[in-house]
Amino acid sequence: MIAALIDTNGLASGFVREQSVPGKILRRWTGGEFELVTSEEIIDELIRTFYDSYGAARLTPEQQADNIALLREKARIVKPTVPVAGVATHPEDDVIL
């Protein structure tokens, strides 16, 4: 099966706007067409995005919790084993790479 990682912005957009391209990709994932791979770091960043003004204005707390639960239940959560530093344009994104 194909495995894919979706960055935080793609996940947030997909959960907020189901008819967007990221939303359609998430539906394909939940439909079993591919395996979503993520990490605790991405989930933590998504939680922060949900609770900032962007997410809070677009999703109820219940929707936020349901989306995080969906990721934890159905996605493969990996733990990075090789530290990456100085690669990403923004240093905080190195952990995602």
Buried (B, 14 or more C-beta within 10 A) or exposed (E): EEEBBBBBEBBBBBBBEEEBEBBEBBEEBEEEEEEBBBBEBBBEBBBEBBEEEEBEEBBEEEBBEEBBEBBEEEBEEEEEEEEEEEEEEEEEBBBBE
